[in-house]
Amino acid sequence: MQNEFAAEQYFDLSGYMHKELFEGTEFVWEAFNNSEKYLEKLFSETPKDQWHQGNISDQAIIKGDVIIAKDAKIEPTAYIEGPCYIGPRAIVGTGAYIRGLTILGERSIIGHCTEAKNTIMLDYACAPHFNFIGDCIMGARSNIGAGVILANFRLDAKEVPAGNTTTGMTKFGAILGDDVKVGCNAVLEPGMFIQKDAWVGPTQYLRRGVYKKGERHADLIRFEKEMLMIAREKELA
């Protein structure tokens, strides 16, 4: 039986600089377990005088161990708290907040007023405007619109499941595969798995689960009907 939570269901890692994060994993979220040691390896292999090679605004704040690769751009008032890696030609926008164990691929974007924590971004992944991405992995060329929230913590504080499997994580957001697009102001529950090429429409609220291109539309329609019924009941109350 095919493992629907394997990394290859979501990403083509062949050209990704940080593919070592996924080596030996059975489930895609296990890459998070490798982030700290992988970053320590990058720090030890990179001379400290080469840690900050990008175009860094003197109004940006950088604390802790952070590598900023060649031609990366860190805009004014961005705040980066290590350990982190900012890839070549990546952009960290004005007012962005990047927290520890975040790894940005080449030309990826953490944009204006976006917060990222413990997040892995493949090349060209974009979270450009007013986003929260906590404990997430965003595939190559994936993009989330303005105001999209990738929630990472359940209200009941229980572990986030993955189907019938436990992730062992109480903080776990979304896995967005290569070329996934999420429209503006959508909200995704903790434990979202969206496989390659799928699109999520603007303002959608998605419950946790595995979503594939062209599938699970019935769930979205059912949820919208439920919300309409609740709204009508409130009007009649």
LODOSE-944764 format. One line per 8 residues: number of its first residue (from 1); for each residue x, z, y of N, C-alpha, C. Coordinates in nm, 4 decimals, always signed. Example, Ala and Ser with C-alpha at 12.3 -4.5 7.8 and 13.67 -1.06 7.14 Angstrom:
2
1> +1.3190 +0.7800 -0.5690 +1.2300 +0.7800 -0.4500 +1.3200 +0.7800 -0.3300  +1.2850 +0.7080 -0.2250 +1.3670 +0.7140 -0.1060 +1.2900 +0.7870 +0.0030 .
// end
This chain:
237
1> +0.0835 +0.0000 -0.1192 +0.0000 +0.0000 +0.0000 +0.0877 +0.0000 +0.1252  +0.0547 -0.0845 +0.2203 +0.1329 -0.0964 +0.3422 +0.1203 +0.0287 +0.4282  +0.2333 +0.0755 +0.4791 +0.2348 +0.1935 +0.5647 +0.1986 +0.1512 +0.7070  +0.0772 +0.1859 +0.7521 +0.0327 +0.1436 +0.8847 +0.0997 +0.2210 +0.9965  +0.1803 +0.3220 +0.9620 +0.2519 +0.3999 +1.0631 +0.4020 +0.3723 +1.0616  +0.4451 +0.2685 +0.9927 +0.5870 +0.2319 +0.9910 +0.6247 +0.1629 +1.1217  +0.7473 +0.1828 +1.1656 +0.7918 +0.1271 +1.2941 +0.7770 -0.0238 +1.2990  +0.7984 -0.0916 +1.1864 +0.7921 -0.2388 +1.1874 +0.6517 -0.2919 +1.2109 .
9> +0.5505 -0.2080 +1.1955 +0.4143 -0.2504 +1.2276 +0.3935 -0.2619 +1.3790  +0.4853 -0.2037 +1.4559 +0.4685 -0.1955 +1.6002 +0.5777 -0.2698 +1.6784  +0.6983 -0.2751 +1.6228 +0.8105 -0.3266 +1.7014 +0.8983 -0.4223 +1.6218  +0.9534 -0.5203 +1.6929 +1.0666 -0.5987 +1.6432 +1.1909 -0.5344 +1.7026  +1.2661 -0.4655 +1.6201 +1.3796 -0.3870 +1.6682 +1.5125 -0.4618 +1.6601  +1.5082 -0.5882 +1.6183 +1.6318 -0.6602 +1.5881 +1.7272 -0.6685 +1.7068  +1.6740 -0.6822 +1.8297 +1.7615 -0.6939 +1.9457 +1.7636 -0.5714 +2.0341  +1.7083 -0.4620 +1.9872 +1.6954 -0.3414 +2.0701 +1.8216 -0.2574 +2.0593 .
17> +1.8785 -0.2238 +2.1719 +2.0047 -0.1484 +2.1757 +1.9941 -0.0151 +2.1033  +1.8761 +0.0462 +2.1090 +1.8593 +0.1818 +2.0570 +1.7854 +0.1850 +1.9225  +1.7952 +0.0783 +1.8456 +1.7216 +0.0717 +1.7194 +1.7642 +0.1801 +1.6203  +1.8816 +0.2382 +1.6437 +1.9289 +0.3480 +1.5588 +1.8304 +0.4645 +1.5570  +1.7521 +0.4794 +1.6638 +1.6517 +0.5857 +1.6695 +1.5525 +0.5768 +1.5542  +1.5287 +0.4563 +1.5054 +1.4259 +0.4338 +1.4046 +1.4827 +0.4204 +1.2630  +1.6133 +0.4209 +1.2504 +1.6737 +0.4033 +1.1187 +1.6404 +0.5214 +1.0280  +1.5986 +0.4901 +0.9056 +1.5670 +0.5933 +0.8081 +1.4327 +0.6603 +0.8264 .
25> +1.3512 +0.6114 +0.9214 +1.2204 +0.6737 +0.9441 +1.1150 +0.6119 +0.8527  +1.0265 +0.6949 +0.8034 +0.9097 +0.6471 +0.7288 +0.7929 +0.6243 +0.8237  +0.7797 +0.7157 +0.9197 +0.6724 +0.7086 +1.0190 +0.7328 +0.6889 +1.1576  +0.6684 +0.6110 +1.2386 +0.7248 +0.5712 +1.3673 +0.7549 +0.6903 +1.4572  +0.6731 +0.7956 +1.4533 +0.6947 +0.9107 +1.5415 +0.8201 +0.9894 +1.5060  +0.8773 +0.9669 +1.3872 +0.9991 +1.0378 +1.3493 +1.1181 +1.0002 +1.4378  +1.1048 +0.8914 +1.5127 +1.2109 +0.8549 +1.6076 +1.2340 +0.9647 +1.7105  +1.1270 +1.0377 +1.7448 +1.1434 +1.1468 +1.8412 +1.2411 +1.2530 +1.7908 .
33> +1.2435 +1.2736 +1.6588 +1.3332 +1.3737 +1.6019 +1.4796 +1.3353 +1.6197  +1.5045 +1.2054 +1.6422 +1.6417 +1.1556 +1.6526 +1.6917 +1.1448 +1.7964  +1.6017 +1.1638 +1.8936 +1.6373 +1.1358 +2.0328 +1.7521 +1.2221 +2.0838  +1.7464 +1.3518 +2.0580 +1.8461 +1.4425 +2.1153 +1.9864 +1.4108 +2.0644  +2.0006 +1.3962 +1.9323 +2.1329 +1.3666 +1.8768 +2.1802 +1.2278 +1.9184  +2.0874 +1.1346 +1.9282 +2.1258 +0.9998 +1.9694 +2.1786 +1.0010 +2.1130  +2.1113 +1.0729 +2.2020 +2.1585 +1.0825 +2.3393 +2.2942 +1.1524 +2.3471  +2.3126 +1.2565 +2.2685 +2.4421 +1.3238 +2.2658 +2.5530 +1.2266 +2.2257 .
41> +2.5207 +1.1381 +2.1319 +2.6187 +1.0375 +2.0895 +2.6507 +0.9409 +2.2039  +2.5468 +0.8960 +2.2761 +2.5694 +0.8066 +2.3897 +2.6568 +0.8736 +2.4957  +2.6293 +1.0021 +2.5231 +2.7078 +1.0731 +2.6233 +2.8539 +1.0858 +2.5799  +2.8751 +1.1142 +2.4525 +3.0128 +1.1338 +2.4046 +3.0905 +1.0018 +2.4003  +3.0205 +0.8904 +2.3792 +3.0875 +0.7606 +2.3686 +3.1066 +0.6914 +2.5039  +3.0394 +0.7413 +2.6071 +3.0475 +0.6799 +2.7398 +3.1309 +0.7680 +2.8317  +3.2398 +0.7168 +2.8863 +3.3196 +0.7968 +2.9809 +3.2322 +0.8474 +3.0957  +3.2534 +0.9700 +3.1342 +3.1647 +1.0311 +3.2329 +3.1666 +0.9577 +3.3664 .
49> +3.2773 +0.8942 +3.4000 +3.2822 +0.8210 +3.5260 +3.2025 +0.6902 +3.5203  +3.1447 +0.6604 +3.4022 +3.0603 +0.5419 +3.3870 +2.9133 +0.5780 +3.3650  +2.8799 +0.7040 +3.3832 +2.7412 +0.7469 +3.3597 +2.6458 +0.6945 +3.4662  +2.6938 +0.6797 +3.5896 +2.6058 +0.6382 +3.6988 +2.6555 +0.5054 +3.7557  +2.6180 +0.3961 +3.6912 +2.6649 +0.2644 +3.7323 +2.5615 +0.1850 +3.8113  +2.4393 +0.2311 +3.8121 +2.3320 +0.1552 +3.8756 +2.3299 +0.1714 +4.0264  +2.2293 +0.1108 +4.0857 +2.2043 +0.1221 +4.2297 +2.1152 +0.2443 +4.2512  +2.1746 +0.3552 +4.2922 +2.1054 +0.4837 +4.2979 +2.0887 +0.5263 +4.4437 .
57> +1.9647 +0.5444 +4.4852 +1.9390 +0.5898 +4.6213 +1.9959 +0.7298 +4.6424  +2.0517 +0.7528 +4.7610 +2.1018 +0.8869 +4.7905 +1.9890 +0.9863 +4.8135  +1.8646 +0.9362 +4.8127 +1.7472 +1.0238 +4.8238 +1.6848 +1.0535 +4.6876  +1.7435 +0.9998 +4.5809 +1.6978 +1.0320 +4.4458 +1.7625 +1.1624 +4.4007  +1.6965 +1.2313 +4.3080 +1.7489 +1.3576 +4.2542 +1.7757 +1.3381 +4.1048  +1.8989 +1.3656 +4.0650 +1.9378 +1.3499 +3.9245 +2.0006 +1.4806 +3.8786  +1.9421 +1.5408 +3.7757 +1.9906 +1.6693 +3.7254 +2.0201 +1.6588 +3.5756  +2.1262 +1.7238 +3.5335 +2.1603 +1.7236 +3.3927 +2.2324 +1.5968 +3.3524 .
65> +2.2413 +1.5762 +3.2210 +2.3126 +1.4609 +3.1665 +2.2222 +1.3382 +3.1692  +2.2587 +1.2403 +3.2499 +2.1800 +1.1178 +3.2638 +2.2755 +1.0000 +3.2725  +2.2564 +0.9017 +3.1863 +2.3293 +0.7752 +3.1981 +2.2386 +0.6742 +3.2664  +2.2904 +0.6143 +3.3718 +2.2192 +0.5085 +3.4437 +2.3033 +0.3834 +3.4325  +2.2580 +0.2887 +3.3521 +2.3379 +0.1728 +3.3153 +2.3526 +0.0745 +3.4317  +2.4394 -0.0192 +3.4128 +2.4716 -0.1189 +3.5143 +2.3462 -0.1932 +3.5611  +2.3352 -0.2067 +3.6922 +2.2277 -0.2818 +3.7579 +2.0905 -0.2154 +3.7477  +2.0821 -0.0949 +3.6940 +1.9561 -0.0204 +3.7026 +1.9339 +0.0198 +3.8486 .
73> +1.8072 +0.0374 +3.8851 +1.7743 +0.0720 +4.0239 +1.6944 +0.2012 +4.0262  +1.7449 +0.2993 +4.0989 +1.6766 +0.4276 +4.1147 +1.6354 +0.4391 +4.2609  +1.5062 +0.4366 +4.2868 +1.4570 +0.4306 +4.4238 +1.4479 +0.5695 +4.4878  +1.4323 +0.5745 +4.6208 +1.4253 +0.7027 +4.6915 +1.3156 +0.7942 +4.6379  +1.3460 +0.9211 +4.6327 +1.2592 +1.0327 +4.5911 +1.2285 +1.0339 +4.4417  +1.2876 +0.9444 +4.3633 +1.2750 +0.9556 +4.2174 +1.3467 +1.0830 +4.1719  +1.2928 +1.1460 +4.0654 +1.3506 +1.2693 +4.0120 +1.3738 +1.2478 +3.8623  +1.4993 +1.2597 +3.8203 +1.5350 +1.2392 +3.6793 +1.6040 +1.3645 +3.6286 .
81> +1.5488 +1.4181 +3.5215 +1.5996 +1.5427 +3.4626 +1.6471 +1.5127 +3.3209  +1.7783 +1.5239 +3.2963 +1.8336 +1.4895 +3.1669 +1.8022 +1.5901 +3.0580  +1.8363 +1.5529 +2.9344 +1.9118 +1.4339 +2.8968 +1.8245 +1.3082 +2.8928  +1.8743 +1.2015 +2.9562 +1.8002 +1.0748 +2.9625 +1.8978 +0.9590 +2.9643  +1.8445 +0.8427 +2.9301 +1.9213 +0.7182 +2.9409 +1.8346 +0.6157 +3.0121  +1.8870 +0.5585 +3.1198 +1.8188 +0.4550 +3.1967 +1.8921 +0.3239 +3.1713  +1.8244 +0.2277 +3.1113 +1.8894 +0.1072 +3.0629 +1.9278 +0.0077 +3.1716  +2.0038 -0.0961 +3.1331 +2.0466 -0.1987 +3.2278 +1.9276 -0.2655 +3.2964 .
89> +1.9359 -0.2765 +3.4287 +1.8350 -0.3450 +3.5108 +1.6960 -0.2798 +3.5007  +1.6913 -0.1584 +3.4511 +1.5651 -0.0833 +3.4545 +1.5384 -0.0373 +3.5975  +1.4127 -0.0057 +3.6255 +1.3732 +0.0411 +3.7579 +1.3010 +0.1754 +3.7449  +1.3431 +0.2710 +3.8257 +1.2729 +0.3981 +3.8377 +1.2239 +0.4052 +3.9825  +1.0926 +0.4012 +4.0008 +1.0345 +0.3818 +4.1318 +1.0269 +0.5061 +4.2184  +0.9871 +0.4851 +4.3415 +0.9706 +0.5920 +4.4392 +0.8705 +0.6963 +4.3884  +0.9106 +0.8216 +4.3923 +0.8222 +0.9298 +4.3499 +0.8063 +0.9439 +4.1999  +0.8793 +0.8662 +4.1213 +0.8717 +0.8786 +3.9755 +0.9373 +1.0089 +3.9298 .
97> +0.8884 +1.0596 +3.8160 +0.9406 +1.1847 +3.7599 +0.9710 +1.1602 +3.6128  +1.0984 +1.1632 +3.5784 +1.1404 +1.1410 +3.4398 +1.1981 +1.2700 +3.3855  +1.1398 +1.3160 +3.2762 +1.1820 +1.4406 +3.2131 +1.2649 +1.4123 +3.0886  +1.3197 +1.5181 +3.0315 +1.4189 +1.5078 +2.9262 +1.3783 +1.4279 +2.8039  +1.4823 +1.3727 +2.7381 +1.4706 +1.2965 +2.6139 +1.3938 +1.1658 +2.6327  +1.4039 +1.1091 +2.7524 +1.3440 +0.9792 +2.7788 +1.4531 +0.8732 +2.7745  +1.4230 +0.7618 +2.7077 +1.5189 +0.6531 +2.6900 +1.4525 +0.5227 +2.7341  +1.5060 +0.4610 +2.8388 +1.4496 +0.3373 +2.8910 +1.5334 +0.2185 +2.8460 .
105> +1.4656 +0.1165 +2.7934 +1.5335 -0.0045 +2.7529 +1.5654 -0.0946 +2.8715  +1.6268 -0.2069 +2.8414 +1.6656 -0.3020 +2.9454 +1.5432 -0.3547 +3.0191  +1.5527 -0.3572 +3.1522 +1.4480 -0.4082 +3.2412 +1.3133 -0.3367 +3.2257  +1.3129 -0.2180 +3.1713 +1.1880 -0.1421 +3.1651 +1.1623 -0.0764 +3.3007  +1.0380 -0.0342 +3.3227 +0.9994 +0.0185 +3.4534 +0.9210 +0.1490 +3.4383  +0.9679 +0.2517 +3.5083 +0.8893 +0.3721 +3.5347 +0.8633 +0.3680 +3.6850  +0.7428 +0.3353 +3.7255 +0.7172 +0.3005 +3.8639 +0.6704 +0.4142 +3.9521  +0.6167 +0.3768 +4.0644 +0.5758 +0.4681 +4.1701 +0.4825 +0.5778 +4.1187 .
113> +0.5247 +0.7034 +4.1367 +0.4437 +0.8206 +4.1011 +0.4051 +0.8252 +3.9537  +0.4882 +0.7677 +3.8686 +0.4674 +0.7756 +3.7241 +0.5542 +0.8868 +3.6663  +0.4973 +0.9616 +3.5711 +0.5711 +1.0674 +3.5022 +0.5916 +1.0287 +3.3567  +0.7148 +1.0431 +3.3099 +0.7481 +1.0158 +3.1697 +0.8240 +1.1344 +3.1131  +0.7889 +1.1698 +2.9896 +0.8546 +1.2828 +2.9246 +0.8713 +1.2512 +2.7762  +0.9933 +1.2713 +2.7239 +1.0187 +1.2495 +2.5811 +0.9613 +1.1155 +2.5365  +0.9956 +1.0120 +2.6090 +0.9371 +0.8802 +2.5853 +1.0463 +0.7764 +2.5593  +1.0203 +0.6874 +2.4659 +1.1110 +0.5782 +2.4323 +1.0460 +0.4478 +2.4762 .
121> +1.1166 +0.3719 +2.5577 +1.0641 +0.2428 +2.6029 +1.1568 +0.1322 +2.5555  +1.0988 +0.0330 +2.4889 +1.1767 -0.0823 +2.4493 +1.1945 -0.1750 +2.5695  +1.2687 -0.2830 +2.5524 +1.3034 -0.3711 +2.6635 +1.1786 -0.4309 +2.7285  +1.1791 -0.4346 +2.8604 +1.0729 -0.4937 +2.9420 +0.9400 -0.4162 +2.9358  +0.9393 -0.2973 +2.8803 +0.8165 -0.2156 +2.8822 +0.7929 -0.1632 +3.0231  +0.6660 -0.1568 +3.0635 +0.6347 -0.1221 +3.2025 +0.5235 -0.0180 +3.2128  +0.5515 +0.0871 +3.2889 +0.4506 +0.1854 +3.3306 +0.4662 +0.1969 +3.4811  +0.4097 +0.1020 +3.5578 +0.4537 +0.0814 +3.6953 +0.3840 +0.1598 +3.8050 .
129> +0.2640 +0.2146 +3.7819 +0.1919 +0.2753 +3.8932 +0.1060 +0.3936 +3.8475  +0.1349 +0.5129 +3.8972 +0.0451 +0.6283 +3.8797 +0.0074 +0.6529 +3.7332  +0.1079 +0.6522 +3.6452 +0.0826 +0.6713 +3.5025 +0.1402 +0.8040 +3.4546  +0.0849 +0.8536 +3.3418 +0.1483 +0.9619 +3.2685 +0.1738 +0.9133 +3.1274  +0.2992 +0.9217 +3.0849 +0.3343 +0.8836 +2.9479 +0.4186 +0.9955 +2.8878  +0.3544 +1.0785 +2.8104 +0.4218 +1.1919 +2.7485 +0.4324 +1.1737 +2.5985  +0.5538 +1.1880 +2.5450 +0.5768 +1.1808 +2.3993 +0.5211 +1.0500 +2.3432  +0.5621 +0.9409 +2.4053 +0.5116 +0.8074 +2.3700 +0.6266 +0.7134 +2.3359 .
137> +0.5917 +0.6058 +2.2661 +0.6845 +0.4946 +2.2468 +0.6130 +0.3678 +2.2914  +0.6747 +0.2964 +2.3848 +0.6169 +0.1724 +2.4359 +0.7026 +0.0553 +2.3905  +0.6388 -0.0417 +2.3247 +0.7092 -0.1550 +2.2688 +0.7560 -0.2551 +2.3731  +0.8314 -0.3509 +2.3275 +0.8858 -0.4540 +2.4160 +0.7728 -0.5292 +2.4857  +0.7883 -0.5437 +2.6165 +0.6940 -0.6199 +2.7005 +0.5546 -0.5573 +2.7068  +0.5391 -0.4373 +2.6579 +0.4102 -0.3679 +2.6733 +0.3919 -0.3296 +2.8186  +0.2679 -0.3211 +2.8608 +0.2394 -0.2918 +3.0008 +0.1115 -0.2100 +3.0112  +0.1169 -0.1050 +3.0923 -0.0048 -0.0281 +3.1189 -0.0357 -0.0389 +3.2684 .
145> -0.1632 -0.0603 +3.2997 -0.2048 -0.0804 +3.4377 -0.2054 +0.0480 +3.5183  -0.2328 +0.0325 +3.6468 -0.2343 +0.1469 +3.7377 -0.3341 +0.2522 +3.6910  -0.2923 +0.3778 +3.6929 -0.3809 +0.4881 +3.6598 -0.3994 +0.5149 +3.5120  -0.3328 +0.4412 +3.4243 -0.3479 +0.4642 +3.2799 -0.2818 +0.5964 +3.2417  -0.3528 +0.6752 +3.1615 -0.3031 +0.8037 +3.1131 -0.2889 +0.7974 +2.9617  -0.1693 +0.8246 +2.9137 -0.1452 +0.8352 +2.7696 -0.1326 +0.9847 +2.7387  -0.2464 +1.0479 +2.7138 -0.2512 +1.1939 +2.6976 -0.1720 +1.2367 +2.5745  -0.1114 +1.3544 +2.5821 -0.0239 +1.3983 +2.4732 -0.0548 +1.5382 +2.4198 .
153> -0.1660 +1.5986 +2.4642 -0.1933 +1.7371 +2.4226 -0.3428 +1.7570 +2.4038  -0.3815 +1.8030 +2.2851 -0.5225 +1.8268 +2.2565 -0.5717 +1.9520 +2.3282  -0.6979 +1.9530 +2.3654 -0.7545 +2.0693 +2.4336 -0.7527 +2.1932 +2.3443  -0.7640 +2.1712 +2.2121 -0.7614 +2.2854 +2.1208 -0.6197 +2.3232 +2.0780  -0.5199 +2.2514 +2.1310 -0.3778 +2.2799 +2.1072 -0.3357 +2.2657 +1.9607  -0.4167 +2.1948 +1.8787 -0.3817 +2.1734 +1.7383 -0.2855 +2.0568 +1.7237  -0.2250 +2.0467 +1.6049 -0.1364 +1.9338 +1.5778 -0.2129 +1.8027 +1.5895  -0.1424 +1.7020 +1.6375 -0.2030 +1.5693 +1.6514 -0.1917 +1.4966 +1.5179 .
161> -0.3055 +1.4561 +1.4582 -0.3004 +1.3877 +1.3289 -0.2741 +1.2384 +1.3437  -0.2384 +1.1770 +1.2329 -0.2269 +1.0315 +1.2239 -0.3002 +0.9910 +1.0968  -0.4277 +0.9558 +1.1098 -0.5091 +0.9308 +0.9916 -0.5170 +1.0566 +0.9082  -0.4843 +1.0455 +0.7803 -0.4835 +1.1619 +0.6920 -0.3467 +1.2289 +0.6856  -0.2559 +1.1845 +0.7711 -0.1197 +1.2369 +0.7738 -0.1015 +1.3273 +0.8944  -0.0251 +1.4329 +0.8789 +0.0057 +1.5167 +0.9943 +0.1354 +1.4691 +1.0578  +0.1382 +1.4663 +1.1904 +0.2611 +1.4299 +1.2599 +0.3538 +1.5500 +1.2749  +0.2976 +1.6709 +1.2596 +0.3761 +1.7906 +1.2812 +0.4046 +1.8175 +1.4275 .
169> +0.3343 +1.7471 +1.5163 +0.3601 +1.7578 +1.6598 +0.2340 +1.8027 +1.7327  +0.2466 +1.9012 +1.8179 +0.1347 +1.9384 +1.9049 +0.1386 +1.8598 +2.0350  +0.2535 +1.8035 +2.0680 +0.2672 +1.7148 +2.1835 +0.3017 +1.5753 +2.1312  +0.2032 +1.4885 +2.1347 +0.2254 +1.3519 +2.0864 +0.1234 +1.2604 +2.1519  +0.1721 +1.1574 +2.2191 +0.0846 +1.0679 +2.2948 +0.0443 +0.9440 +2.2197  +0.1052 +0.8311 +2.2565 +0.0635 +0.7020 +2.2010 +0.1842 +0.6216 +2.1547  +0.1577 +0.5359 +2.0572 +0.2523 +0.4342 +2.0149 +0.1914 +0.2997 +2.0542  +0.2539 +0.2302 +2.1472 +0.2072 +0.0985 +2.1892 +0.3049 -0.0059 +2.1367 .
177> +0.2551 -0.0973 +2.0557 +0.3411 -0.1983 +1.9971 +0.3881 -0.3030 +2.0968  +0.4734 -0.3922 +2.0507 +0.5221 -0.5013 +2.1342 +0.4044 -0.5801 +2.1922  +0.4131 -0.6121 +2.3204 +0.3166 -0.6983 +2.3902 +0.1769 -0.6390 +2.4035  +0.1627 -0.5102 +2.3827 +0.0336 -0.4436 +2.4064 +0.0082 -0.4351 +2.5566  -0.1163 -0.4599 +2.5971 -0.1552 -0.4500 +2.7371 -0.2722 -0.3514 +2.7477  -0.2626 -0.2598 +2.8449 -0.3689 -0.1612 +2.8684 -0.4133 -0.1747 +3.0138  -0.5435 -0.1981 +3.0340 -0.5965 -0.2206 +3.1681 -0.6025 -0.0945 +3.2520  -0.6195 -0.1135 +3.3815 -0.6157 -0.0045 +3.4789 -0.7149 +0.1071 +3.4453 .
185> -0.6691 +0.2311 +3.4663 -0.7517 +0.3522 +3.4563 -0.8067 +0.3789 +3.3164  -0.7487 +0.3185 +3.2149 -0.7846 +0.3548 +3.0778 -0.7213 +0.4900 +3.0439  -0.7866 +0.5629 +2.9520 -0.7343 +0.6913 +2.9045 -0.7286 +0.6862 +2.7527  -0.6128 +0.7185 +2.6977 -0.5944 +0.7171 +2.5527 -0.5708 +0.8591 +2.5027  -0.6463 +0.8973 +2.4024 -0.6311 +1.0303 +2.3443 -0.4948 +1.0461 +2.2775  -0.4500 +1.1719 +2.2574 -0.3298 +1.1943 +2.1771 -0.3486 +1.1371 +2.0367  -0.2439 +1.0748 +1.9852 -0.2502 +1.0184 +1.8502 -0.3023 +0.8766 +1.8457  -0.2725 +0.7967 +1.9497 -0.3142 +0.6565 +1.9534 -0.2031 +0.5696 +1.8963 .
193> -0.2424 +0.4760 +1.8096 -0.1493 +0.3797 +1.7523 -0.2066 +0.2405 +1.7762  -0.1446 +0.1636 +1.8647 -0.1943 +0.0305 +1.8974 -0.0885 -0.0711 +1.8544  -0.1230 -0.1509 +1.7556 -0.0259 -0.2431 +1.6986 -0.0067 -0.3667 +1.7860  +0.0906 -0.4474 +1.7504 +0.1393 -0.5580 +1.8337 +0.0272 -0.6465 +1.8884  +0.0433 -0.6877 +2.0140 -0.0385 -0.7911 +2.0801 -0.1801 -0.7473 +2.1167  -0.2197 -0.6251 +2.0859 -0.3570 -0.5826 +2.1171 -0.3713 -0.5526 +2.2658  -0.4926 -0.5726 +2.3156 -0.5240 -0.5435 +2.4557 -0.6328 -0.4373 +2.4615  -0.6234 -0.3497 +2.5622 -0.7261 -0.2499 +2.5900 -0.7798 -0.2781 +2.7299 .
201> -0.9103 -0.2901 +2.7426 -0.9699 -0.3231 +2.8708 -0.9611 -0.2099 +2.9714  -0.9753 -0.2410 +3.1001 -0.9699 -0.1385 +3.2042 -1.0817 -0.0359 +3.1883  -1.0532 +0.0866 +3.2268 -1.1427 +0.2029 +3.2279 -1.1899 +0.2461 +3.0892  -1.1366 +0.1909 +2.9833 -1.1761 +0.2324 +2.8490 -1.1236 +0.3720 +2.8181  -1.2017 +0.4442 +2.7366 -1.1554 +0.5712 +2.6799 -1.1443 +0.5503 +2.5295  -1.0238 +0.5649 +2.4759 -1.0031 +0.5395 +2.3340 -0.9743 +0.6677 +2.2594  -1.0490 +0.6879 +2.1498 -1.0226 +0.8002 +2.0616 -0.9036 +0.7690 +1.9728  -0.8405 +0.8755 +1.9245 -0.7202 +0.8573 +1.8441 -0.7512 +0.7745 +1.7197 .
209> -0.6506 +0.7015 +1.6756 -0.6657 +0.6170 +1.5580 -0.5697 +0.4995 +1.5657  -0.5834 +0.4097 +1.4687 -0.5003 +0.2897 +1.4634 -0.5832 +0.1714 +1.5103  -0.5314 +0.1009 +1.6101 -0.5997 -0.0149 +1.6659 -0.5133 -0.1387 +1.6450  -0.5779 -0.2443 +1.5972 -0.5083 -0.3706 +1.5773 -0.5744 -0.4786 +1.6618  -0.5009 -0.5831 +1.6869 -0.5536 -0.6915 +1.7679 -0.6858 -0.7419 +1.7093  -0.7906 -0.7405 +1.7929 -0.9201 -0.7934 +1.7516 -1.0032 -0.7006 +1.6656  -0.9552 -0.5778 +1.6415 -1.0287 -0.4859 +1.5546 -1.0795 -0.3643 +1.6312  -1.1715 -0.2915 +1.5689 -1.2274 -0.1644 +1.6158 -1.3092 -0.1790 +1.7430 .
217> -1.3534 -0.2989 +1.7744 -1.4380 -0.3160 +1.8915 -1.5695 -0.2390 +1.8755  -1.6182 -0.2285 +1.7514 -1.7436 -0.1563 +1.7275 -1.7322 -0.0112 +1.7725  -1.6149 +0.0503 +1.7532 -1.5951 +0.1884 +1.7962 -1.6083 +0.2008 +1.9469  -1.5536 +0.1042 +2.0188 -1.5603 +0.1094 +2.1644 -1.7029 +0.0912 +2.2122  -1.7752 -0.0029 +2.1514 -1.9143 -0.0268 +2.1894 -1.9983 +0.0976 +2.1610  -1.9770 +0.1603 +2.0455 -2.0510 +0.2810 +2.0085 -2.0237 +0.3930 +2.1085  -1.8969 +0.4090 +2.1459 -1.8618 +0.5147 +2.2411 -1.9285 +0.4900 +2.3761  -1.9282 +0.3638 +2.4220 -1.9918 +0.3327 +2.5503 -2.1413 +0.3647 +2.5455 .
225> -2.2064 +0.3342 +2.4339 -2.3485 +0.3662 +2.4200 -2.3722 +0.5161 +2.4241  -2.2832 +0.5912 +2.3580 -2.2963 +0.7368 +2.3584 -2.2848 +0.7914 +2.5004  -2.1915 +0.7383 +2.5771 -2.1727 +0.7847 +2.7150 -2.2951 +0.7510 +2.8007  -2.3542 +0.6337 +2.7776 -2.4744 +0.5963 +2.8525 -2.5906 +0.6895 +2.8195  -2.6027 +0.7246 +2.6907 -2.7097 +0.8146 +2.6492 -2.6925 +0.9523 +2.7124  -2.5687 +1.0017 +2.7172 -2.5425 +1.1322 +2.7783 -2.5771 +1.1283 +2.9262  -2.5373 +1.0194 +2.9924 -2.5660 +1.0064 +3.1355 -2.7173 +1.0048 +3.1622  -2.7922 +0.9327 +3.0767 -2.9379 +0.9248 +3.0949 -3.0031 +1.0604 +3.0689 .
233> -2.9522 +1.1323 +2.9685 -3.0067 +1.2656 +2.9400 -2.9844 +1.3598 +3.0570  -2.8690 +1.3480 +3.1224 -2.8419 +1.4315 +3.2390 -2.9355 +1.3972 +3.3546  -2.9666 +1.2682 +3.3710 -3.0563 +1.2263 +3.4763 -3.1975 +1.2799 +3.4546  -3.2377 +1.2864 +3.3257 -3.3726 +1.3314 +3.2933 -3.3854 +1.4845 +3.2910  -3.2717 +1.5514 +3.2799 -3.2733 +1.6991 +3.2691 -3.3197 +1.7645 +3.4001 .
// end
